[in-house]
């Protein structure tokens, strides 16, 4: 093959006599084809393997030079421009002081009247708590079309409040004094800063900071109760157990899938995401994360694949793993907006919505805005990290040429060459072990059943814990009856096995060797569960729950919305509404925000909830604390030594990407949606 360029295989440095880009047609698979029959390699491969064994890999050539420090404008310029843009858009639509807020339409006024009448009717109703208990909880969790004797739809909100109280916001803000509200808010924001920037303070780590903050809040709330500055605080009630059970089950399942067999399902899944080209590897991660989050749940996907992404970065000697971790975290948050089971806030929205929202209705509304948000996020990721994902390129036009025309720079060619050379250097045993063993097939069956149970709506916590328990039993049986026993022999200097040593007691009697001590799963695999991650969420639940009790988030919402509160999803108020939801979701977390909105607007329409779901989910990409998935990615990556995914590095990309995706998706959802803008159960739609 005649090439118009040459590459030094040991330095991966292309010579000057070559074109800037090489079309993919010039580099065929024949360049990397191996003669397996004759067990020979091309001289180019032989040189590359020798160089990789002797020194550095060629793929690191593009990162050997110390990277120039990014300027402030290059790092924070897009974020500052996005913030200024969103302020300008809302000032243009609503006026600098909100003077352009439109008055309520006759339909909105009629709906407001009906809702006020229904709320008053609910408050005036008498109810018998003992009679409700005798009827059983099944009536409360089943159909919402209750009979008139049970109160009908008017009783629905109160019953859900009584029996699902841990998920419904209870307003106790009037029981706080001003000092109590201010002091709790100061404590919360202090720990919020500690969690956002843990490296700025003592090296305690986020789990220790969150747990310390939660315990401090419990003690302080007790002091406020004794001094009459606030109500009692039930810390156990604000800890939502379902996410903790889900995380534990998923961690258990992931550990056993990874450690049960070398070259098993987990390794094959890792290999499926691998690619010698950086941007293609990032694109595969984004596609997998988007689809997986929509099908299962975003927290599940990032928990399983965080270690995989870090391992791929280590395998390719990537100098900056941040683009790949962002590819996983941001698309997991965005993709989870597709379905009602994609994230906890969507599940809560469907549970608390006054009108029924079906799975297909939810998906049909979200297809267009979420797809647009995913495309925007991917394009911005490729642009913002073009130097890492497109090594050797000198501009955006060249990057687009690489993606759409198949061109490759010499640095990319060197990476591909090193990738294929490394595969050739693998031993024959590794090549032969790429098949599907019986254990891999069992793993596939279990994972398939696991996903089916998720899809048909079975309890995700029970499903994940059961999957982990089954894999634990299977791994223990495999290790005891199938895996080869470790050798207990000692060898001399020449490698010859020495006879086993005999031991004698005081009387000269030979001591029989004891039976081999069994190693239990509790001593091995169960110790690898990240209990620190569970502590992190417990501490955050306590901090957020106490802060929500003060009524400060609700007060901020009412103050910020102003005249748009009664028409929050109508244009142009909807653009200000999604911004307020985004801010609250990053300050007080998205699940408490949904609880607050359900209590403040109990008769919100299905379309209202679609806008809330989209904005609260996309808001997770704004900052590190905006989504639990971000925290999981950062924690899992730090556990294996990768601490590049920090708040300081996340925000410069997360802010502009979130704002642009949020407003583009909101505009599309406001123009094209299939959910009614009225409440069917309240009879609002009958009047239209």
C-alpha positions, 0 to 999 in steps of 0.5 A: 500500500502506497501512502502519501505520509509516513508515521514513526511507530515509536513516537507516533509523530507523522512527518511533514510530507503528508496531507493534513487529513486522510480519507478513510478510504485510503486506510483499509482493513488490510492495513491491520489484517493479521495472518492468523494461519501463519501466526505472523505479523506485518513489520509495521505491527511488529515494530509497534508492539516492540515499541509499546513493550519498550516505552510509551504507547503511540496513542499518547502522542497527542497528549505528551505535550503539556496542555496549555491552561484554558483561559477564563474566557474560553472556560467560562465564556459559554456559561456567562453568555448562556446566563446573559442570554436567558436573562435577556430572553425573559426580560424581553418576553415579560419585561424587566419588572414583569410588567408584560405578564399577560392577564388570565384568559377566560378559560384560566379564570374558569379553571381557577374558580373550579379548583378553588371550589374543589379545594374548599370542598375537600377541606370542609369534608369530614372523614373517619380515619378508623373507617379508612383503615378498615377499608384497607390500603388497597382502595387507596393505591388502586383506581382513582375513581372512588365511589361517592360514599368514599368521597370521590375525587374530592377525597383523593388528595387527602387520602394520598396525603395520609397514606403516602405522607412520606412523598407529599410535602407538608407545610409546617413553615408557619411553626418556625420563627424568623430566626429558625428559618434563617439559621436552618437556611444558613446551615443548609447552604453552608453544607451545600457549598461544602458538598459542591466544592469538597476539595476546598475544605478538609479532605473529608469527602462528600459522604462524610460531609453529607452525613455530618450535615444531616446529623448536625441538622437533626441536633439543631432542629432538636435545639430549636424545638426545645427553645420554641423556635420551630416544630419537631423534626422527624428525620426518618420520615424525610429519608426516602428508602426506595432510592437507597434500596435500589442503589444497594441492589444495583451495586450488588448486581454490578459487583457480581456481574463484573467479578463472576468471570473474566471475559464474561458479560461485563467485559463484553459490554465494556468491549462493545463501547470501545473504539479506537476513535475518541469521538466515536467512543464518546458517541457510543457512551452517549447512545448507550446512556440515553437508551438505558436511562429511558428503559431502566433508570438513570441512576441504574445506568450511571452506577453500572457504567461509571467504572466501565467508562473510567476503565476505557479511559485507562485502557486508551491512556486518556489524559482527560476523562472528563468528556467521557464522564460528561457523556455518561452523566449528562445523557443519562439525565437527558435520556431519563426524561423520555419515560415516566420510569426514567428517574425518581421525579417522573415516577413521583409526578405520575403518582401525584398528578391529579389526572391519569397519565399513561406511559404512552402519553408521557413518551409521546410528549417527550420524544420531540423535546428530549431528542432535541435536547440530546442532540444539542448536548452531544453537539456542545460536548463535541465542540467544547471538548474538540481538542480531546475528542478530535486530536490533531484537528485545528478547527470546528469545520475540520471536526465536522469533516471528521464526523461526516466525511470520515477524515482522520488526522495523523494523531487519530491514525496513530491512535487507531494503529496503536489500538489494533497493534494492542489487539494483535499483541494479545495472547492466543488464549485471550483470543480463544476466550472471547466466546460465551461460556455457560456463566455468561449465558446465565448472566444474560438470562438473569439480566434479561429477566431483570430488565423485563421486570423493570419494564412491566412495572414490578418494584424496582427495589425488590427486583434489583435486590433479588437479582443481586441475591441470585447472583451472589448465590450463583457466584458462591456455588461457582467458586466452591464447586467449579473454580480451581482451588488455589495451590498450597504448595511451596517451590524451591529456587528451581521451581520444583514443588516441595513436599508438604511440611509436617507438624508434630505436637509435644508428644511427637504425634503428627498433627493432621492439617486442618480442612481448608477454611471457607471464605464467605461472600460477606468477607469478600464481595459484600465489602465492596458495596459502596456504603459511603454512597448510601450515607451520602444520600441519607445525609442529603435527604435529611438536609433537604427535608429540613430546609424544605420545612422552613418554607423558603423554597416555596417562598422563593417560588411564589416570589419569583413567579409573581403574576405567572403563578396562575399561568405558569405553563402558558407562553411566555410565562413558561420560559420563566417557570422552567428557569425557576424550576431549574434553580430550585432543582439545583438548590433543593433537589428535584424530588422535593420540588415536585413534592412542593408543586404537588402540594401547591398546585394539586390540580395541575393539568397533565401538560403542566406536569410534562413541563415540570418533568422536562425542566426538573430532569434537564436541570440535573445537568446544570450543576454537580448537585442537580442530579443524583446521577452526577453524584454517583458518577463522581463517587464511582470515578473517584473510587477507582482514582479518577477525580476529574469529575468535579463541580469546578469542571462540570459547571463550565459545560453544564450551564450552557448545555442545560440552558440551551437544551432546556429552552429549545425543548420547552419551546418544542413542548409548548408547540407540540404536546398531546396532553390536555391543558385542562383537568379532565377529572375537574371537568375543565375540558368539558367546558371547552 
